[in-house]
Amino acid sequence: MASGIWHLRACIHAQGIVDTSTVVLLGRMDDPSLLPDEPLITAITLAELTVGPLVATTDHERVARQAHALPVYTCNPDDFAGIDGLDVVAVPAPQR
């Protein structure tokens, strides 16, 4: 692609890095075929997503930054106790 020119096309990659802005907007994507089958994130995106809920000033904002109205699946449901409005789904931890 030439610098500054972007074309939307169906994704041809099985794996690809998805940046923070894309991760945040995943639930609102109109065409998932533009994304790789196996989206991956970088340590930078993980850090940015981790800091967002930490700097939130209210529980409501924390929930919005953390889950975007999606349920959180976790092996540690007690970690999310006391956060109103968050749908937490307990996942059994492997026994090995």
GUDO-519723 format. One record per atom (N, C-alpha, C, O): x, y, z; atom name; residue number from 0. Coordinates in pm, whole numbers. Layout:
N
<r <X, Y, Z>, 'CA', NUM>
...
//
This chain:
96
<r <83, -118, 0>, 'N', 0>
<r <0, 0, 0>, 'CA', 0>
<r <87, 124, 0>, 'C', 0>
<r <190, 128, 68>, 'O', 0>
<r <49, 223, -74>, 'N', 1>
<r <120, 349, -73>, 'CA', 1>
<r <91, 424, 56>, 'C', 1>
<r <-16, 408, 115>, 'O', 1>
<r <185, 503, 99>, 'N', 2>
<r <170, 579, 222>, 'CA', 2>
<r <45, 667, 216>, 'C', 2>
<r <25, 740, 119>, 'O', 2>
<r <-38, 659, 320>, 'N', 3>
<r <-156, 743, 328>, 'CA', 3>
<r <-276, 692, 250>, 'C', 3>
<r <-382, 756, 254>, 'O', 3>
<r <-264, 583, 181>, 'N', 4>
<r <-377, 528, 105>, 'CA', 4>
<r <-415, 394, 167>, 'C', 4>
<r <-333, 303, 175>, 'O', 4>
<r <-538, 384, 211>, 'N', 5>
<r <-585, 262, 278>, 'CA', 5>
<r <-705, 208, 203>, 'C', 5>
<r <-794, 282, 163>, 'O', 5>
<r <-706, 77, 187>, 'N', 6>
<r <-817, 12, 118>, 'CA', 6>
<r <-878, -92, 212>, 'C', 6>
<r <-807, -167, 279>, 'O', 6>
<r <-1009, -93, 217>, 'N', 7>
<r <-1078, -196, 293>, 'CA', 7>
<r <-1093, -318, 205>, 'C', 7>
<r <-1139, -309, 92>, 'O', 7>
<r <-1053, -432, 257>, 'N', 8>
<r <-1067, -557, 183>, 'CA', 8>
<r <-1081, -670, 282>, 'C', 8>
<r <-1040, -658, 398>, 'O', 8>
<r <-1137, -778, 237>, 'N', 9>
<r <-1149, -896, 324>, 'CA', 9>
<r <-1009, -938, 367>, 'C', 9>
<r <-914, -933, 289>, 'O', 9>
<r <-998, -979, 491>, 'N', 10>
<r <-868, -1017, 545>, 'CA', 10>
<r <-819, -1147, 480>, 'C', 10>
<r <-895, -1242, 464>, 'O', 10>
<r <-692, -1148, 442>, 'N', 11>
<r <-635, -1266, 379>, 'CA', 11>
<r <-539, -1339, 471>, 'C', 11>
<r <-475, -1437, 433>, 'O', 11>
<r <-529, -1289, 595>, 'N', 12>
<r <-434, -1348, 690>, 'CA', 12>
<r <-507, -1430, 795>, 'C', 12>
<r <-613, -1390, 844>, 'O', 12>
<r <-452, -1545, 829>, 'N', 13>
<r <-510, -1627, 935>, 'CA', 13>
<r <-487, -1561, 1071>, 'C', 13>
<r <-574, -1565, 1158>, 'O', 13>
<r <-370, -1499, 1089>, 'N', 14>
<r <-337, -1431, 1214>, 'CA', 14>
<r <-298, -1287, 1183>, 'C', 14>
<r <-248, -1258, 1074>, 'O', 14>
<r <-322, -1199, 1279>, 'N', 15>
<r <-281, -1060, 1261>, 'CA', 15>
<r <-293, -985, 1392>, 'C', 15>
<r <-374, -1020, 1478>, 'O', 15>
<r <-212, -882, 1408>, 'N', 16>
<r <-215, -799, 1528>, 'CA', 16>
<r <-329, -698, 1515>, 'C', 16>
<r <-343, -632, 1413>, 'O', 16>
<r <-408, -688, 1620>, 'N', 17>
<r <-518, -593, 1626>, 'CA', 17>
<r <-480, -487, 1728>, 'C', 17>
<r <-448, -520, 1843>, 'O', 17>
<r <-482, -359, 1689>, 'N', 18>
<r <-439, -253, 1780>, 'CA', 18>
<r <-550, -220, 1880>, 'C', 18>
<r <-662, -269, 1871>, 'O', 18>
<r <-513, -136, 1977>, 'N', 19>
<r <-604, -104, 2087>, 'CA', 19>
<r <-736, -46, 2039>, 'C', 19>
<r <-842, -85, 2088>, 'O', 19>
<r <-731, 47, 1945>, 'N', 20>
<r <-856, 109, 1899>, 'CA', 20>
<r <-950, 7, 1838>, 'C', 20>
<r <-1071, 16, 1854>, 'O', 20>
<r <-895, -90, 1768>, 'N', 21>
<r <-976, -195, 1707>, 'CA', 21>
<r <-1034, -288, 1813>, 'C', 21>
<r <-1150, -327, 1804>, 'O', 21>
<r <-954, -323, 1913>, 'N', 22>
<r <-1003, -409, 2022>, 'CA', 22>
<r <-1120, -342, 2092>, 'C', 22>
<r <-1221, -407, 2120>, 'O', 22>
<r <-1107, -213, 2120>, 'N', 23>
<r <-1212, -140, 2190>, 'CA', 23>
<r <-1341, -136, 2107>, 'C', 23>
<r <-1450, -136, 2163>, 'O', 23>
<r <-1328, -134, 1977>, 'N', 24>
<r <-1445, -123, 1889>, 'CA', 24>
<r <-1493, -256, 1833>, 'C', 24>
<r <-1583, -258, 1748>, 'O', 24>
<r <-1437, -368, 1878>, 'N', 25>
<r <-1473, -498, 1821>, 'CA', 25>
<r <-1623, -524, 1819>, 'C', 25>
<r <-1675, -576, 1721>, 'O', 25>
<r <-1691, -491, 1925>, 'N', 26>
<r <-1834, -516, 1933>, 'CA', 26>
<r <-1917, -433, 1838>, 'C', 26>
<r <-2035, -462, 1818>, 'O', 26>
<r <-1857, -332, 1779>, 'N', 27>
<r <-1930, -244, 1687>, 'CA', 27>
<r <-1883, -259, 1543>, 'C', 27>
<r <-1927, -183, 1456>, 'O', 27>
<r <-1796, -354, 1515>, 'N', 28>
<r <-1746, -375, 1379>, 'CA', 28>
<r <-1859, -421, 1288>, 'C', 28>
<r <-1935, -512, 1322>, 'O', 28>
<r <-1869, -356, 1173>, 'N', 29>
<r <-1974, -391, 1075>, 'CA', 29>
<r <-1936, -513, 993>, 'C', 29>
<r <-2023, -590, 952>, 'O', 29>
<r <-1807, -532, 967>, 'N', 30>
<r <-1765, -638, 877>, 'CA', 30>
<r <-1646, -715, 936>, 'C', 30>
<r <-1531, -676, 916>, 'O', 30>
<r <-1674, -822, 1009>, 'N', 31>
<r <-1565, -898, 1071>, 'CA', 31>
<r <-1471, -965, 970>, 'C', 31>
<r <-1364, -1012, 1007>, 'O', 31>
<r <-1510, -971, 843>, 'N', 32>
<r <-1422, -1031, 743>, 'CA', 32>
<r <-1297, -945, 720>, 'C', 32>
<r <-1202, -990, 657>, 'O', 32>
<r <-1299, -822, 770>, 'N', 33>
<r <-1183, -735, 758>, 'CA', 33>
<r <-1076, -769, 861>, 'C', 33>
<r <-964, -717, 855>, 'O', 33>
<r <-1109, -855, 956>, 'N', 34>
<r <-1016, -893, 1062>, 'CA', 34>
<r <-961, -1033, 1038>, 'C', 34>
<r <-1024, -1113, 969>, 'O', 34>
<r <-844, -1062, 1093>, 'N', 35>
<r <-789, -1197, 1078>, 'CA', 35>
<r <-873, -1298, 1155>, 'C', 35>
<r <-944, -1262, 1249>, 'O', 35>
<r <-865, -1424, 1115>, 'N', 36>
<r <-939, -1530, 1186>, 'CA', 36>
<r <-895, -1540, 1331>, 'C', 36>
<r <-976, -1566, 1420>, 'O', 36>
<r <-766, -1520, 1354>, 'N', 37>
<r <-710, -1527, 1488>, 'CA', 37>
<r <-644, -1392, 1521>, 'C', 37>
<r <-526, -1373, 1495>, 'O', 37>
<r <-724, -1299, 1578>, 'N', 38>
<r <-666, -1169, 1611>, 'CA', 38>
<r <-576, -1179, 1734>, 'C', 38>
<r <-610, -1246, 1832>, 'O', 38>
<r <-462, -1112, 1727>, 'N', 39>
<r <-366, -1112, 1837>, 'CA', 39>
<r <-345, -969, 1883>, 'C', 39>
<r <-364, -875, 1805>, 'O', 39>
<r <-306, -951, 2011>, 'N', 40>
<r <-274, -818, 2060>, 'CA', 40>
<r <-129, -815, 2106>, 'C', 40>
<r <-69, -919, 2134>, 'O', 40>
<r <-74, -694, 2112>, 'N', 41>
<r <63, -676, 2158>, 'CA', 41>
<r <64, -644, 2307>, 'C', 41>
<r <-41, -619, 2367>, 'O', 41>
<r <183, -645, 2365>, 'N', 42>
<r <198, -607, 2506>, 'CA', 42>
<r <155, -462, 2527>, 'C', 42>
<r <104, -428, 2634>, 'O', 42>
<r <174, -377, 2428>, 'N', 43>
<r <132, -237, 2439>, 'CA', 43>
<r <-19, -227, 2450>, 'C', 43>
<r <-70, -154, 2535>, 'O', 43>
<r <-91, -300, 2365>, 'N', 44>
<r <-237, -299, 2373>, 'CA', 44>
<r <-283, -354, 2507>, 'C', 44>
<r <-375, -300, 2568>, 'O', 44>
<r <-222, -461, 2553>, 'N', 45>
<r <-258, -518, 2684>, 'CA', 45>
<r <-238, -414, 2793>, 'C', 45>
<r <-323, -400, 2881>, 'O', 45>
<r <-128, -342, 2789>, 'N', 46>
<r <-101, -239, 2890>, 'CA', 46>
<r <-204, -126, 2882>, 'C', 46>
<r <-254, -80, 2984>, 'O', 46>
<r <-236, -82, 2760>, 'N', 47>
<r <-334, 26, 2744>, 'CA', 47>
<r <-471, -17, 2795>, 'C', 47>
<r <-541, 62, 2860>, 'O', 47>
<r <-510, -140, 2767>, 'N', 48>
<r <-640, -190, 2813>, 'CA', 48>
<r <-641, -210, 2964>, 'C', 48>
<r <-746, -197, 3027>, 'O', 48>
<r <-528, -241, 3022>, 'N', 49>
<r <-517, -262, 3166>, 'CA', 49>
<r <-527, -129, 3240>, 'C', 49>
<r <-591, -121, 3345>, 'O', 49>
<r <-464, -27, 3188>, 'N', 50>
<r <-461, 103, 3255>, 'CA', 50>
<r <-598, 170, 3252>, 'C', 50>
<r <-635, 238, 3348>, 'O', 50>
<r <-673, 153, 3145>, 'N', 51>
<r <-803, 219, 3132>, 'CA', 51>
<r <-892, 202, 3255>, 'C', 51>
<r <-935, 302, 3312>, 'O', 51>
<r <-922, 79, 3296>, 'N', 52>
<r <-1006, 62, 3415>, 'CA', 52>
<r <-941, 115, 3543>, 'C', 52>
<r <-1012, 156, 3635>, 'O', 52>
<r <-811, 115, 3550>, 'N', 53>
<r <-742, 162, 3671>, 'CA', 53>
<r <-755, 312, 3690>, 'C', 53>
<r <-758, 360, 3803>, 'O', 53>
<r <-762, 387, 3581>, 'N', 54>
<r <-771, 532, 3592>, 'CA', 54>
<r <-916, 582, 3592>, 'C', 54>
<r <-940, 702, 3604>, 'O', 54>
<r <-1011, 492, 3579>, 'N', 55>
<r <-1151, 531, 3584>, 'CA', 55>
<r <-1183, 588, 3723>, 'C', 55>
<r <-1133, 538, 3824>, 'O', 55>
<r <-1266, 690, 3726>, 'N', 56>
<r <-1297, 756, 3854>, 'CA', 56>
<r <-1424, 704, 3920>, 'C', 56>
<r <-1449, 732, 4037>, 'O', 56>
<r <-1507, 627, 3846>, 'N', 57>
<r <-1628, 570, 3904>, 'CA', 57>
<r <-1640, 423, 3864>, 'C', 57>
<r <-1580, 380, 3765>, 'O', 57>
<r <-1717, 347, 3940>, 'N', 58>
<r <-1740, 207, 3904>, 'CA', 58>
<r <-1808, 196, 3768>, 'C', 58>
<r <-1778, 106, 3690>, 'O', 58>
<r <-1901, 288, 3740>, 'N', 59>
<r <-1970, 285, 3611>, 'CA', 59>
<r <-1871, 302, 3496>, 'C', 59>
<r <-1876, 228, 3398>, 'O', 59>
<r <-1781, 398, 3509>, 'N', 60>
<r <-1680, 420, 3404>, 'CA', 60>
<r <-1585, 301, 3395>, 'C', 60>
<r <-1543, 263, 3286>, 'O', 60>
<r <-1552, 241, 3509>, 'N', 61>
<r <-1463, 126, 3511>, 'CA', 61>
<r <-1526, 9, 3435>, 'C', 61>
<r <-1459, -58, 3356>, 'O', 61>
<r <-1653, -15, 3459>, 'N', 62>
<r <-1723, -122, 3388>, 'CA', 62>
<r <-1726, -92, 3238>, 'C', 62>
<r <-1702, -181, 3157>, 'O', 62>
<r <-1755, 32, 3203>, 'N', 63>
<r <-1761, 69, 3061>, 'CA', 63>
<r <-1626, 50, 2993>, 'C', 63>
<r <-1620, 2, 2880>, 'O', 63>
<r <-1519, 87, 3061>, 'N', 64>
<r <-1386, 74, 3002>, 'CA', 64>
<r <-1341, -71, 2997>, 'C', 64>
<r <-1264, -111, 2910>, 'O', 64>
<r <-1390, -149, 3091>, 'N', 65>
<r <-1340, -286, 3099>, 'CA', 65>
<r <-1414, -380, 3008>, 'C', 65>
<r <-1351, -462, 2941>, 'O', 65>
<r <-1542, -372, 3004>, 'N', 66>
<r <-1618, -478, 2938>, 'CA', 66>
<r <-1701, -433, 2818>, 'C', 66>
<r <-1743, -516, 2738>, 'O', 66>
<r <-1724, -303, 2803>, 'N', 67>
<r <-1806, -256, 2691>, 'CA', 67>
<r <-1936, -335, 2681>, 'C', 67>
<r <-1980, -373, 2572>, 'O', 67>
<r <-1998, -358, 2797>, 'N', 68>
<r <-2127, -427, 2807>, 'CA', 68>
<r <-2119, -574, 2768>, 'C', 68>
<r <-2222, -637, 2744>, 'O', 68>
<r <-2000, -629, 2762>, 'N', 69>
<r <-1984, -772, 2735>, 'CA', 69>
<r <-1959, -845, 2866>, 'C', 69>
<r <-1902, -788, 2958>, 'O', 69>
<r <-2002, -971, 2875>, 'N', 70>
<r <-1972, -1046, 2996>, 'CA', 70>
<r <-1822, -1076, 3006>, 'C', 70>
<r <-1754, -1092, 2905>, 'O', 70>
<r <-1774, -1083, 3128>, 'N', 71>
<r <-1634, -1116, 3153>, 'CA', 71>
<r <-1628, -1263, 3196>, 'C', 71>
<r <-1687, -1300, 3297>, 'O', 71>
<r <-1557, -1345, 3121>, 'N', 72>
<r <-1538, -1486, 3153>, 'CA', 72>
<r <-1406, -1498, 3228>, 'C', 72>
<r <-1302, -1454, 3178>, 'O', 72>
<r <-1410, -1558, 3346>, 'N', 73>
<r <-1290, -1563, 3428>, 'CA', 73>
<r <-1287, -1687, 3517>, 'C', 73>
<r <-1391, -1739, 3559>, 'O', 73>
<r <-1166, -1733, 3544>, 'N', 74>
<r <-1147, -1840, 3641>, 'CA', 74>
<r <-1139, -1783, 3782>, 'C', 74>
<r <-1134, -1859, 3880>, 'O', 74>
<r <-1137, -1651, 3794>, 'N', 75>
<r <-1127, -1583, 3924>, 'CA', 75>
<r <-1241, -1484, 3944>, 'C', 75>
<r <-1217, -1363, 3947>, 'O', 75>
<r <-1365, -1531, 3956>, 'N', 76>
<r <-1479, -1439, 3964>, 'CA', 76>
<r <-1475, -1348, 4087>, 'C', 76>
<r <-1531, -1238, 4083>, 'O', 76>
<r <-1410, -1391, 4194>, 'N', 77>
<r <-1403, -1306, 4313>, 'CA', 77>
<r <-1325, -1178, 4287>, 'C', 77>
<r <-1343, -1078, 4358>, 'O', 77>
<r <-1238, -1178, 4187>, 'N', 78>
<r <-1161, -1058, 4153>, 'CA', 78>
<r <-1252, -944, 4108>, 'C', 78>
<r <-1212, -828, 4111>, 'O', 78>
<r <-1373, -976, 4066>, 'N', 79>
<r <-1464, -876, 4012>, 'CA', 79>
<r <-1580, -846, 4107>, 'C', 79>
<r <-1673, -773, 4070>, 'O', 79>
<r <-1577, -900, 4228>, 'N', 80>
<r <-1682, -878, 4326>, 'CA', 80>
<r <-1693, -728, 4357>, 'C', 80>
<r <-1592, -659, 4369>, 'O', 80>
<r <-1814, -681, 4370>, 'N', 81>
<r <-1837, -542, 4407>, 'CA', 81>
<r <-1841, -444, 4291>, 'C', 81>
<r <-1859, -324, 4315>, 'O', 81>
<r <-1825, -488, 4169>, 'N', 82>
<r <-1834, -397, 4054>, 'CA', 82>
<r <-1974, -412, 3998>, 'C', 82>
<r <-2005, -506, 3925>, 'O', 82>
<r <-2059, -316, 4032>, 'N', 83>
<r <-2198, -319, 3988>, 'CA', 83>
<r <-2208, -308, 3837>, 'C', 83>
<r <-2132, -235, 3774>, 'O', 83>
<r <-2302, -381, 3780>, 'N', 84>
<r <-2329, -373, 3638>, 'CA', 84>
<r <-2241, -461, 3551>, 'C', 84>
<r <-2256, -463, 3429>, 'O', 84>
<r <-2149, -534, 3613>, 'N', 85>
<r <-2060, -620, 3536>, 'CA', 85>
<r <-2113, -762, 3539>, 'C', 85>
<r <-2136, -817, 3647>, 'O', 85>
<r <-2131, -821, 3423>, 'N', 86>
<r <-2179, -959, 3411>, 'CA', 86>
<r <-2057, -1051, 3412>, 'C', 86>
<r <-1983, -1059, 3314>, 'O', 86>
<r <-2037, -1120, 3524>, 'N', 87>
<r <-1922, -1208, 3539>, 'CA', 87>
<r <-1966, -1353, 3525>, 'C', 87>
<r <-2060, -1396, 3592>, 'O', 87>
<r <-1898, -1426, 3439>, 'N', 88>
<r <-1927, -1568, 3416>, 'CA', 88>
<r <-1808, -1648, 3467>, 'C', 88>
<r <-1698, -1636, 3415>, 'O', 88>
<r <-1833, -1729, 3570>, 'N', 89>
<r <-1726, -1811, 3627>, 'CA', 89>
<r <-1694, -1928, 3533>, 'C', 89>
<r <-1783, -1998, 3486>, 'O', 89>
<r <-1567, -1946, 3508>, 'N', 90>
<r <-1518, -2055, 3424>, 'CA', 90>
<r <-1437, -2149, 3514>, 'C', 90>
<r <-1344, -2103, 3580>, 'O', 90>
<r <-1469, -2277, 3519>, 'N', 91>
<r <-1393, -2367, 3604>, 'CA', 91>
<r <-1245, -2371, 3562>, 'C', 91>
<r <-1214, -2383, 3444>, 'O', 91>
<r <-1158, -2361, 3660>, 'N', 92>
<r <-1015, -2368, 3632>, 'CA', 92>
<r <-976, -2513, 3603>, 'C', 92>
<r <-1032, -2605, 3663>, 'O', 92>
<r <-882, -2535, 3512>, 'N', 93>
<r <-835, -2671, 3484>, 'CA', 93>
<r <-780, -2733, 3611>, 'C', 93>
<r <-724, -2664, 3696>, 'O', 93>
<r <-795, -2863, 3625>, 'N', 94>
<r <-752, -2933, 3746>, 'CA', 94>
<r <-609, -2984, 3741>, 'C', 94>
<r <-569, -3060, 3830>, 'O', 94>
<r <-529, -2948, 3642>, 'N', 95>
<r <-392, -2995, 3637>, 'CA', 95>
<r <-295, -2893, 3686>, 'C', 95>
<r <-175, -2919, 3688>, 'O', 95>
//
